[in-house]
Amino acid sequence: MRGIVLGDRGGAGMQGRMKITAVALAACSVVLLASGCTSTNPSPAAQAAVEAAEAEQVPHAIIEFEPHSDSVDLPPGQPVTVSATDGKLDAVSMTDDKGRAVAGEISADGLTWTTTDPLKIARRYSLQAAAVDENGLTTERSASFATVVPRKVLETSISPLDGQSVGVGMPVIVRFSEPVKDRAAVEERLTVTTSKPIEAGSWSWTSDEEVHYRPKDFWPAYAKVRVDVDLKGVNAGRGVWGMDNRTVKFRTGSSMVSVIDVDAHTLTVYRNGGKVRVIPVSTGKAGFLTRNGTKVILEKHTLKVMDARTIGIQPGDPEYYRLDVPYAMRVTWSGEFVHAAPWSVGSQGRDNVSHGCVGMSPSNAIWLFNLSTVGDVVEVVGSPRGLEPGNGYTDWNVSWSDWLRGSAL
């Protein structure tokens, strides 16, 4: 029988060809089967099967974070996202450095998870995520982040106070503990809503540390006003960040507008649009003229000690005075009041003899005092002396177009 050629291994010590007969091959197969022997070199098919089985045991899902793990100085408004490829998210949990959970949602397709709670400033966060591939194998990853630590914290004081009742001329004033570099970022988080409609309203900045809000015209009478100052997580610039949200609610009373005519020596009171009384008064004399313009009552005192030294007049000067003044209502920071002046009753309605204040009889002063509140409007007409910006609540002396130009938005 002819032999079957298996191979040709040529070499210096090899001659001819090696042959194995079919009988020998068959015998060998029988021996292998009978003895249970296996080959030490598996076939390519068997090797591929082994490799495939091993591959099935390796998780294929990939988890990624945005921002990347170990990121620092994150703005608190930035969301955190976990995404999965070659698999779907199975579980995600995030906590801050105080162990408090941060809420988030997995998308309907299971491919992303995104925070629904805003991050807080000056916090560290830990994140754990798990994703499952098509073979049911799980991939797990963890990450950590840190939000920005402010150089300084932006705090606020707000006027009117919460629960206060004020006149229709009272502006909303927000004062800041630090200069605001990014006025627009701050202003867009300041909101005013009213129970009665107003034609228009706007914020206007008087400085980097103060912003005012007023309607185009005076507030409606008997209205409820809500001020929301939502500065938590707001970057005011230069490392200054807001940390808190605040809400102030106040209301307006009746519309009280007192018009003082320095030439006619009268104070005419309009309440809710109707004229209710004309009061004889005396205003500032030469050298001490009462300032012209629209003012707002700043303070009320049943008794106010007035000392001329506060306006630069010293004892010994013929113009010096120190008086206990009843029923006094301040309208400028420089010292103008509307008050009772029993010493000048003879001049009231006839002549201007004061050092800039508006004086009237005690009975008229008591009546006006009891009817008035902080925020009521006092308008002076006919005086050649102007009212300085910021000398009281002088917002109503600014034209509406100029007022709008003071807004950062």
C-alpha positions in Angstrom: 0.0 0.0 0.0 1.2 3.4 -0.9 2.0 5.8 2.0 0.4 9.3 2.6 2.8 12.2 2.8 2.4 14.3 5.9 5.3 16.7 5.5 8.7 17.3 4.2 11.3 18.3 6.7 14.5 18.7 4.7 17.8 18.9 6.5 21.4 17.8 6.7 20.5 14.8 8.8 17.4 13.9 6.9 17.2 11.8 3.8 14.2 10.7 1.8 10.7 11.1 3.0 8.9 10.0 6.2 5.8 7.9 5.5 3.1 6.6 7.8 0.7 4.0 6.3 -3.0 4.4 6.6 -3.1 1.3 8.8 -0.7 2.9 11.2 -2.7 6.0 11.3 -5.9 4.1 12.0 -4.1 2.2 14.7 -2.9 5.3 16.3 -6.4 6.7 16.3 -7.7 3.6 18.0 -5.0 3.7 20.6 -5.8 7.4 21.3 -9.5 6.7 21.7 -8.9 3.6 23.8 -6.5 5.3 26.1 -8.5 8.6 26.5 -5.6 10.7 25.4 -6.0 14.2 24.2 -3.9 16.4 22.0 -1.8 19.0 23.7 -2.3 21.4 20.8 -6.1 22.2 20.4 -7.5 22.8 17.0 -8.0 26.4 15.8 -11.8 26.0 16.2 -11.4 24.9 19.8 -9.0 27.7 20.6 -11.5 30.3 19.1 -14.2 28.8 21.3 -12.1 29.1 24.4 -11.2 32.7 23.6 -14.8 33.6 22.9 -15.9 32.2 26.3 -13.2 34.2 28.0 -14.2 37.4 26.2 -17.8 36.9 27.4 -16.6 37.3 31.0 -15.1 40.8 30.5 -17.6 43.7 31.0 -18.0 45.8 27.8 -19.9 48.8 29.2 -17.9 52.1 29.5 -18.7 54.8 32.0 -17.7 58.4 31.6 -18.2 61.6 33.7 -18.7 65.2 32.8 -17.0 67.0 34.3 -14.0 64.7 34.6 -13.2 63.1 37.9 -11.1 65.2 40.3 -12.3 68.5 38.7 -12.2 71.4 41.1 -13.5 75.0 41.2 -16.7 73.9 39.5 -19.5 76.6 39.4 -22.4 75.5 41.6 -24.8 75.8 38.7 -23.0 73.3 36.5 -24.8 69.9 36.2 -23.0 66.6 36.6 -23.6 64.0 33.9 -22.8 60.3 33.8 -22.9 58.5 30.4 -22.7 54.9 29.4 -21.6 53.3 26.1 -21.8 49.6 25.1 -24.3 49.2 28.0 -26.9 51.0 30.1 -26.7 52.6 33.5 -28.0 50.5 36.3 -27.4 52.7 39.4 -25.9 56.1 40.1 -25.5 57.8 43.5 -23.9 61.1 44.5 -23.3 62.6 47.9 -21.7 65.7 49.3 -19.0 65.9 51.9 -21.6 65.9 54.6 -23.2 62.7 53.4 -26.3 64.3 51.9 -27.6 62.8 48.7 -27.7 64.8 45.4 -30.8 64.0 43.3 -30.5 63.0 39.7 -32.3 61.1 37.0 -31.4 58.3 34.5 -32.7 59.0 31.0 -35.4 56.7 29.5 -32.8 55.0 27.3 -30.5 54.3 30.2 -27.6 56.0 28.6 -27.2 59.1 30.8 -27.7 60.3 34.4 -27.9 64.0 35.2 -28.2 65.9 38.5 -31.5 67.6 39.2 -30.3 69.3 42.4 -27.9 72.2 41.9 -24.5 71.7 43.4 -23.6 73.9 46.4 -20.7 76.2 46.7 -17.6 75.2 48.6 -18.5 71.5 48.7 -16.8 68.2 47.7 -18.9 65.5 46.0 -18.4 61.7 45.6 -20.1 59.8 42.7 -20.5 56.0 42.2 -22.0 54.6 38.9 -22.7 51.1 37.6 -23.6 50.0 34.0 -24.6 46.6 32.6 -23.6 45.4 29.1 -25.6 43.1 26.8 -24.2 40.0 28.6 -25.4 41.1 32.0 -21.9 42.0 33.2 -21.4 45.1 35.3 -18.9 47.9 35.1 -18.4 50.1 38.1 -16.6 53.5 38.4 -16.3 56.3 41.0 -15.4 59.9 40.7 -15.0 63.0 42.9 -15.5 66.8 42.3 -15.2 70.0 44.2 -17.1 73.3 43.7 -15.5 76.7 43.9 -14.6 78.2 47.2 -15.5 81.9 47.3 -13.0 84.5 48.1 -15.8 86.5 49.7 -19.5 85.8 50.3 -22.2 88.3 48.9 -24.7 89.1 51.6 -27.7 91.5 51.2 -29.9 93.9 53.2 -33.3 94.6 51.7 -35.7 97.5 52.2 -38.6 97.6 52.9 -38.5 95.0 55.6 -40.5 91.8 55.4 -44.1 92.4 56.5 -43.7 96.2 56.4 -46.5 98.5 55.2 -45.1 101.5 53.3 -46.2 104.4 51.2 -46.5 104.3 47.4 -43.3 106.2 46.9 -41.1 103.6 48.6 -38.4 102.1 46.3 -37.1 98.6 46.8 -33.5 98.8 47.8 -31.0 95.9 47.9 -27.6 96.7 49.4 -24.6 94.3 49.0 -21.9 93.5 51.5 -19.3 93.4 48.6 -18.9 95.3 45.4 -20.7 93.6 42.5 -18.6 93.3 39.4 -21.0 91.4 37.3 -24.1 93.5 37.7 -26.1 91.6 35.0 -25.5 88.2 36.6 -26.9 89.6 39.9 -29.7 91.7 38.5 -31.2 88.8 36.5 -31.7 87.0 39.8 -33.7 89.8 41.4 -37.5 89.6 40.8 -40.4 91.9 41.9 -44.0 90.8 41.6 -47.1 92.7 42.6 -50.7 91.8 43.3 -51.9 94.8 41.3 -50.6 95.5 37.8 -48.0 98.3 37.1 -47.3 99.8 33.7 -43.6 99.0 34.0 -40.8 98.6 36.6 -37.1 98.3 36.6 -33.9 98.0 38.7 -31.4 100.7 38.5 -27.9 100.7 40.0 -26.8 103.6 42.2 -23.4 102.0 42.8 -21.6 98.6 42.8 -23.0 98.0 46.2 -26.6 99.2 45.8 -29.5 98.7 43.4 -33.0 100.1 43.5 -36.3 99.1 42.0 -39.3 101.4 41.2 -42.3 101.3 39.0 -42.6 103.9 36.2 -45.2 105.6 38.3 -45.8 105.3 42.0 -46.9 101.9 43.4 -50.7 101.2 43.4 -52.3 101.7 46.7 -53.1 98.7 48.9 -50.9 96.4 46.8 -48.9 93.4 47.9 -45.3 93.3 46.7 -42.9 90.3 46.7 -39.2 90.7 46.2 -37.1 87.5 45.5 -33.3 87.8 45.8 -32.1 84.5 44.5 -28.3 84.8 44.7 -27.4 81.3 45.8 -24.6 80.1 43.5 -24.3 83.4 41.6 -20.9 84.6 40.6 -20.8 88.4 41.3 -17.2 88.6 40.0 -13.8 88.8 41.5 -14.3 85.7 43.6 -17.5 87.0 45.3 -20.3 84.5 45.3 -23.9 84.5 46.6 -24.7 81.9 49.1 -28.3 82.5 50.0 -31.8 83.1 48.6 -34.1 85.6 50.3 -37.7 86.7 49.9 -39.3 89.9 51.3 -43.0 90.6 51.2 -44.4 94.1 51.9 -47.6 96.0 51.1 -48.5 99.5 50.3 -51.1 101.6 52.1 -53.1 104.5 50.9 -51.7 106.8 48.3 -50.5 109.8 50.2 -48.9 112.7 48.2 -48.2 116.0 49.9 -47.3 118.9 47.5 -45.5 121.8 49.1 -45.5 125.1 47.3 -42.8 127.3 48.7 -44.1 130.4 47.0 -47.7 129.9 48.2 -46.6 128.7 51.6 -48.9 125.7 51.5 -48.9 121.9 51.8 -51.7 120.2 49.9 -52.5 116.6 50.8 -53.8 114.3 48.2 -55.1 110.9 49.5 -56.0 108.2 46.9 -56.1 110.9 44.3 -58.4 113.3 46.1 -57.5 116.6 47.8 -58.2 116.3 51.5 -56.5 119.3 53.1 -54.5 122.5 52.4 -52.1 123.3 55.3 -50.4 126.7 55.8 -46.6 126.1 56.2 -43.3 127.9 56.4 -40.3 126.6 54.4 -36.6 127.5 54.3 -35.5 131.1 54.3 -32.8 132.7 52.2 -29.5 130.8 52.8 -31.4 127.8 54.0 -33.8 127.1 51.1 -35.9 124.0 51.1 -34.8 121.7 48.3 -37.0 121.3 45.3 -38.1 117.8 44.0 -39.9 114.6 44.8 -39.0 113.2 48.2 -40.1 110.3 50.3 -40.7 110.1 54.0 -37.6 108.2 55.5 -38.4 108.2 59.2 -41.1 109.2 61.7 -40.4 110.6 65.2 -43.0 111.7 67.7 -40.2 113.8 69.2 -36.9 114.7 67.5 -34.0 116.6 69.0 -32.7 118.9 66.3 -29.3 120.4 66.8 -27.9 122.9 64.2 -24.5 121.5 64.6 -25.6 118.6 62.4 -25.8 121.1 59.5 -22.6 122.9 60.3 -24.0 125.7 62.6 -22.1 126.0 65.8 -23.2 127.3 69.2 -22.6 131.1 69.4 -23.8 131.6 65.8 -27.0 133.7 65.6 -28.5 130.9 63.5 -27.7 128.1 66.0 -30.6 126.2 67.5 -31.3 123.1 69.5 -35.0 122.2 69.8 -37.3 119.4 70.8 -39.4 119.1 67.7 -42.7 117.1 67.8 -44.2 115.0 65.1 -41.2 115.2 62.8 -40.9 113.2 59.5 -37.5 113.1 57.8 -37.4 113.6 54.0 -33.7 114.1 53.3 -30.6 112.6 55.0 -29.1 116.1 55.2 -31.8 117.1 57.8 -35.0 118.3 56.1 -38.1 117.3 58.0 -41.8 118.0 57.8 -42.8 118.8 61.4 -44.8 120.8 64.0 -43.4 124.3 64.5 -45.4 126.1 67.2 -42.8 128.9 67.2 -43.5 129.9 63.6 -47.3 129.7 63.5 -47.5 133.4 62.8 -45.4 133.1 59.7 -47.0 129.9 58.3 -48.9 130.6 55.2 -47.2 134.0 54.9 -43.4 133.7 55.0 -40.6 131.3 54.8 -38.5 131.5 58.0 -37.1 128.0 58.7 -33.6 126.5 58.2 -34.9 124.3 55.4 -37.6 122.2 57.1 -41.3 122.5 56.4 -43.1 123.7 59.6 -46.8 123.8 60.4 -49.1 124.2 63.4 -49.2 121.3 66.0 -52.8 120.4 65.2 -52.0 120.1 61.5 -48.8 118.2 62.2 -50.5 115.7 64.4 -53.2 115.1 61.7 -50.6 114.7 58.9 -48.3 112.5 61.1 -51.1 110.1 62.0 -52.1 109.8 58.3 -48.6 109.3 56.9 -46.2 106.5 56.8 -42.6 105.8 55.7 -42.6 105.8 51.9 -45.2 108.5 51.4 -44.5 111.1 48.8 -43.6 114.7 49.6 -43.1 116.9 46.6 -41.6 120.4 46.8 -42.2 122.9 44.0 -41.2 126.4 43.4 -37.7 126.4 45.1 -34.6 127.3 43.1 -32.5 124.9 45.2 -32.2 121.4 43.7 -32.3 118.1 45.5 -29.0 116.2 45.4 -29.1 112.6 44.1 -29.0 110.2 47.0 -30.0 112.8 49.6 -32.9 110.6 50.7 -34.9 108.3 48.4 -34.5 110.5 45.3 -35.4 107.9 42.7 -38.5 109.7 41.5 -36.4 112.7 40.3 -34.8 110.5 37.6 -36.6 110.4 34.3 -37.8 107.0 33.3 -35.5 106.8 30.3 -32.5 107.6 32.5 -33.7 105.1 35.1 -33.8 102.3 32.6 -30.2 103.2 31.5 -29.2 102.4 35.1 -30.2 98.7 34.6 -27.5 96.2 33.8 -30.0 94.3 31.7 
